[in-house]
């Protein structure tokens, strides 16, 4: 049999006995009636049914018959008789449910106690006190244990009315002297303002107990203990309002106490003068070093500086995009915001002068940078001429790769690899950002970037029409100083997070703009052409400029030599041997020949003989046994008594420059 035909018709099914082991929980707290049609459809529900328990539900049904649940929940607004605020039929239903929950002696009582305890954990602030309690506790830390504020808010939910959760009575109007703003406006002197009392008690020289406003200090939770700032009952440091909140300080900041001799005292901080009559668009900067020197009796603990002229915006002409500007029209130009180096366009000059010196010579206030960063594009048609490209040195990467070139080969029957030195190569890779800080910088920046990109493309002679490459001198600080070379590639990357110029009004105010990004990442590869012979540094050639070659010899210095006595003797002997052997005769095989007459005890050990075996002057004899002992295998005795230098055996293996070649 279908359920719909049962006698209950699904409307009289019993409920309850929902607890384990029997018993009823009493839930739900409020039971809503079935929205049956009244006996007479012309009569409202509330008149057809006289049960007061269902009145709110019946009103809700009546309201929704003719109205929507929008924009006010329940379709209509009524006056809440209890608090004088607005309510709705749905709000009254919700209130009856929540009120039944709060009246539950087990669940509701525990909930209300928790809310009161949580309210006590609010911090102590300068607000109005609870009515009738005096100065003992602030209204922001009180919750009415009856839950009346919560019930009034539930009843008015959806009407735009907001009751304060805290306080002893529910209030929704902004009455005077209830908020922090209202209280501080009327208590803004040294005796009543909380911040002023804190400064006096913790930074001033007076005792935290005996000063103007000491009574209010206790009310506001300001501690009378030196190593504490705040100490009061309740607050965030408590558990449901039980316990205290204590905020300590790291050090005792009594008057005159400083961390060192070049720091402000707290009296100096408290008595800072506020500049008056200043230009808000260009506020002056105070030099703290002057203040420190004054508090130290004008002793020069710190050297003062001129912040105005030494500031980066003034010294380097970087511009100040955040400076205030009373713009009336969008097309007005804010010159204070402009980066003058970005605004500097291309210019042609004589390369006997540096490009930055040309700017200083031709501009009244030339821009500068933290480090020099410029491309000098040399002319192929006019020797000595170049076009300079200045960018702001927002460097993102830099690598200088110096690599030797070695060819490898192997001998039959040998496992190791032999190498022959072929030369060296150098490649420099660097990256930088181009950033436009104002709309006026867009065109000159992209003009310079376009000229840089063109350096990898061919240049055609106006006479022969032949293709030519482009030589560029690169300067990056003093690491690379006007180094000539070729730009191998210029890679441009646009980050997805970069904003673009959108040119909304391309007919009127934006007609001089284009849709281009404001920030660009540029990466370049540069092949230098050294204008000096690149070679290895030695003692004889102590400086070969690869880095910081600014024509001042910054890295040029002799390389000192430190030898032991044994090394000194061998070196002197080797140098003597080279001087004498390189001037001797050679045999038919090209070997140096050292000749000698028969040994003579009177001149034994004399390194020089004036006559050789053939009577030719200049022959050299080495008969000293110590010489042969020092270089075993380096000499052989000829049949005619000549000492022949063995070309296979090196004289001084640790130094290849001392080997004698054929």
C-alpha positions, 0 to 999 in steps of 0.5 A, a space after each residue: 500500500 502506498 504511504 500516501 494512503 496511510 491514515 497519518 498522511 505523513 503529517 502525524 508521524 511521531 518523533 522524539 526518543 532520539 537519544 541512545 538508550 531512550 529519552 528525547 533531546 528536545 530537538 528541534 527547538 522550534 517546529 514549523 507547521 505544514 503550509 496547508 491551505 487555510 479553510 478559506 483562501 481569502 483569510 490569512 494564515 495567522 487568522 485561520 490558525 490561532 496558535 501563537 507558536 505558529 504565528 511567525 511561520 504563518 506570517 512568513 508564508 503569507 509574505 512569500 505568497 505575494 513577494 520575493 525573498 529579495 532584496 530583503 530576506 523574507 520579502 518585507 521589513 517590520 519594526 523590531 519592537 524590542 530594540 526599535 530596529 528593523 526586522 523581518 519575518 524570517 529574522 523573527 523565526 531565526 530569533 525564536 530558534 536561537 533564543 530556544 538554544 540559549 535557554 537550553 540550560 545545558 548547551 545554551 548556558 555553556 555557550 553564553 559563558 564562553 562568549 563572556 570569557 572570549 570577550 574578556 580576552 579583547 585588549 585593553 583600549 581607550 574606549 568608554 567604560 561599561 555603564 554603571 561599572 565606572 572605570 573598572 572595565 571597558 565596554 569592548 571587553 563585556 558581553 551581556 550574559 543573557 545573549 540579548 545583543 546576539 538575539 537582536 542582531 539575529 532578528 535584524 539580520 538582512 536589514 542592514 542593521 548591525 548591533 554591537 556584540 560588546 557592551 551591557 546593552 544592545 546598541 546599533 546607533 553611533 552614540 557619542 563617546 562609544 568608539 576609540 575615535 570619539 574618546 580620543 577626540 575628547 581626551 587628547 592631552 598629556 593627562 588623558 591620551 593613552 599614547 601620551 601617557 605611555 610616552 611620559 611613563 616609559 620614555 620620560 624621566 618621571 616616575 611612572 607613578 608620580 606624573 600627570 595622568 598616572 591614574 589613567 595609566 592604571 586604567 589603560 593597563 600601563 605598567 608601573 614596573 620599569 621592564 614592562 609596558 603593559 600589565 592588566 587583567 584579562 586581555 589576549 594573555 588570559 584564558 577566558 579572562 582569567 589571568 593577566 596580559 603582560 607586554 615586556 620591553 627589551 631594554 629600559 628606555 629611561 631618559 638619556 639611555 642610548 644603545 651607543 654614542 651615535 644613536 638618538 636618545 629617547 628624549 630626542 625622539 620625543 622632542 622631534 620638531 615637526 616641519 611647518 610651512 613645507 611644500 608637500 610635493 617636495 618635503 625636506 629631509 632632516 639629517 639625523 647626524 646633525 641631531 646626534 651631534 647636537 645632543 652630544 654637545 656639538 661633538 662631531 660623532 658623525 660627519 654630516 652630509 647634504 641630503 638634498 644634493 647627495 640624494 640619488 634623485 638629485 645626484 644621478 637625475 634618476 627622477 622621483 616617480 612617487 613625487 606629488 604632482 598637482 596634475 590638472 590634465 593627463 597630458 601635463 608633464 611631471 618633470 620631477 618623475 623623469 629619469 634624465 638618463 632614460 630621456 637622454 637620446 642618441 648623439 654623435 661625437 668624436 671618440 677621442 673624448 669619452 661619451 660621458 665627458 661629452 654629456 658633461 660638456 654639453 648639458 647644464 645638468 648632465 645625468 649620471 649613474 651608479 656605474 658607467 654603462 654605455 655602447 659606443 657604435 663606431 662609424 664605418 664611414 667616418 673614422 673617429 666618430 661614434 653614436 653613444 647609447 646610454 642605458 640605466 645600469 639595471 644589470 641582471 647578469 654578467 659572465 666573462 668567459 675566457 677559454 684556451 683552445 687546445 687540439 688533442 691527439 694521441 701516439 700509437 701505443 700511448 694511452 694518454 692524450 697529448 695537447 697542442 696549444 692553439 690560442 684563446 678566445 673570450 666571450 662576455 654575456 650580460 643582461 640588463 633591464 630597461 624601465 620606463 618610469 614615465 610616459 615621456 621616457 618610452 620613446 627615447 628608450 625604445 629609440 635607443 633599444 632599436 639602435 642597439 638591435 641594429 648593431 647585429 645587422 649588416 652595414 652597407 658601404 655607400 660607395 662599394 655597396 659591400 656588406 660590413 660588420 659593426 664595431 662597438 666599444 662597451 663600457 660596464 663600470 670599470 670592469 670593461 672600459 671602452 673595450 672594442 668588439 662585436 655584439 653577437 646577439 641581442 635577446 629581448 624578453 618581455 615578462 608576463 607580469 610587465 604592464 603595457 602602455 595601452 594607448 586608450 586615447 590614440 586620437 588626442 592625448 595618447 597619439 604620441 604613444 604606442 602599445 609597448 611594455 614598460 619593462 624589458 629584459 635585454 641579454 647581450 653576447 659580446 666578443 671583444 677585440 683587444 687593442 693590446 696584445 693578449 698574452 700571459 702575465 709573467 714577471 717580465 710582463 707583469 701586467 696584461 690588461 684584460 680587466 679594468 683597463 682604463 689607461 691608468 694602470 690600476 692593476 699594473 704592479 711588479 710581481 715580487 719574487 721570494 726564493 730560498 737560498 738553494 733556489 737563488 743559487 740555481 737561478 743565478 747559475 741557470 741565468 749565467 749558463 743561458 748568457 754564455 751558451 747562447 753565444 757559443 758555436 754549434 756543431 753540424 747538427 746545430 748543437 751548442 759546442 763548448 770547447 776547451 784546451 787541455 785542463 790546466 790546474 791554474 784555471 780549473 773552474 774558471 767558467 770562461 776560456 778565451 780560445 777554443 780548439 780552433 783558436 777562435 775567440 769566444 769559446 766557452 769552457 765548463 770544466 767545473 765538476 759542480 756544474 755537471 753534478 748540478 745538471 747530470 746528463 746535460 753535458 757530454 765530453 767530445 773527443 777533442 776535449 770539448 764539452 757538448 751541451 746535450 739538447 735532449 736533457 733539459 738543464 732546469 726542468 722546473 722552468 721551460 724557459 731555461 731549456 736550450 733549443 737547437 
